[in-house]
Every structure is written in C-alpha cells, then in structure tokens.
Amino acid sequence: MTAGHDTFPVKVRSAAAADVEAILALIDLNVPSGELLPRTADFVALNADHFLVAERDGRVVGCVHLDEYAPSLAEVRSLAVSPDAQGAGVGVALVEALERLARVRGYTTLFAVSNSGDFFRRRGYEERHIPELDRERSSVSRFKGVHAKDVASPG
Ligand SMILES: CC(C)(COP(=O)(O)OP(=O)(O)OC[C@H]1O[C@@H](n2cnc3c(N)ncnc32)[C@H](O)[C@@H]1OP(=O)(O)O)[C@@H](O)C(=O)NCCC(=O)NCCS
C-alpha cells in the first residue's frame, strides 16, 4: 500500500528478518525520552510477523508493532518514524495499515500508551480506561495517556 504526497511515496509492508536492524535503530532513537520501550533483536525477529515497516526509496523510515493484549484487544507499540521523514504522513500510513491488520486478525479494539495523544486523537482514538492495563502498567507508562479506537468492521 502507498501513501504520502507525490514526491514522498511511502510503502507500508510486513516486516521481514532483514528489517530487524532498522527497526531496532528506530526504536532506540526513542528509548532515552521514555517514549518507547527498548526491544532486543531476538524479540523483533521472533515477532516480525506483528511488525509493519514503512519504506521510502528502499529505506525503512518507520515501524509499528501490533501487540496482542487479549483476544480482542491489541496495542499499537513501537510506533516510530525517522526524524528526517516525520510530518509527511508516514506515521498516519503506519497506523492506518496497522488498523487494517488488526481488523483482519480479529481484534476489535486498538489502544496506544503514548505522550503523542494529539496524534492519536486526530486519528479517531479517544482517551479510555483499559482495565486489562491496570495490573501491568509500569511506573513510567502510568503517566502517559491511553487512547483507544474500536476498529472492528461493522457487521
Ligand atoms: C508520533 C510519530 C510516529 C508521528 O509520525 P509522523 O510520520 O511524523 O506522522 P505523520 O506525518 O503521519 O503525521 C503527523 C502530521 O502530519 C500530517 N501529514 C499527513 N500526511 C502528510 C503529508 N503528506 N505531508 C505533510 N504532512 C502530512 C498528518 O496529518 C499529521 O498531522 P495531524 O496529527 O495534525 O493530523 C513520530 O513523531 C515519532 O516517531 N515520534 C517519536 C516516537 C513516538 O512518540 N511514538 C508514539 C508512541 S506509540
């Protein structure tokens, strides 16, 4: 699938083993700020089926992880866009593709724990209490907003 304006085409696709390094680099950029949790190469490789990447001119410029939380509930995790590619629709393309994947995999609700509340609100996510999260939220993520969106297709 392709998104972005004419001079900045972006392709979002499933991640492959060859993308692990690029995904880790994108995540690592956002660990010091506390925005993303660090991941290991083994974790990303084992979960590659649940990662999407955005590619521009053959280079991975963004990633996102569909992380199952419960049979009908999944989390938008490890959403990151390379600083030189931000503000051009890559993040939106990744989130929209993740929502399609979530629907295909039978999840009805997606949520994100993030300081980027405005970004998610503009994509139709609303602040919501997710009871399943209560017992697991770390002392850091507890201070972030939780935004959720129902993604099940009608009918
Ligand atoms: C949050 C983050 C993923 C957003 O990625 P991004 O690629 O900059 O996001 P986009 O460009 O898709 O969207 C940003 C804005 O650009 C706008 N935009 C969309 N298409 C565009 C285009 N073709 N040209 C210019 N702007 C565009 C979007 O509408 C959006 O504006 P809005 O939120 O006011 O509606 C990115 O800032 C990031 O990596 N942040 C650090 C990590 C992080 O905070 N992750 C979230 C934790 S889950």
The ligand as an ORCA input file, in Angstrom:
! r2SCAN-3c Opt
* xyz 0 1
  C       4.414     10.148     16.521
  C       5.127      9.873     15.196
  C       5.171      8.367     14.969
  C       4.340     10.540     14.064
  O       4.965     10.188     12.823
  P       4.939     11.168     11.555
  O       5.372     10.433     10.363
  O       5.644     12.444     11.881
  O       3.387     11.440     11.481
  P       2.599     11.957     10.186
  O       3.459     12.798      9.328
  O       1.930     10.794      9.559
  O       1.502     12.804     10.881
  C       1.907     13.981     11.535
  C       1.136     15.082     10.931
  O       1.491     15.296      9.557
  C       0.309     15.344      8.752
  N       0.502     14.782      7.406
  C      -0.065     13.677      6.913
  N       0.279     13.485      5.643
  C       1.104     14.476      5.329
  C       1.797     14.798      4.151
  N       1.699     14.078      3.038
  N       2.598     15.899      4.187
  C       2.703     16.626      5.322
  N       2.032     16.362      6.457
  C       1.250     15.298      6.466
  C      -0.645     14.474      9.498
  O      -1.977     14.836      9.165
  C      -0.318     14.795     10.921
  O      -0.909     15.970     11.365
  P      -2.050     15.900     12.441
  O      -1.649     14.903     13.507
  O      -2.082     17.310     12.893
  O      -3.244     15.456     11.690
  C       6.561     10.457     15.157
  O       6.504     11.799     15.541
  C       7.543      9.722     16.054
  O       8.239      8.813     15.618
  N       7.621     10.158     17.334
  C       8.536      9.553     18.292
  C       8.054      8.211     18.804
  C       6.658      8.286     19.374
  O       6.313      9.245     20.050
  N       5.845      7.254     19.103
  C       4.489      7.166     19.573
  C       4.432      6.161     20.692
  S       3.225      4.927     20.423
*
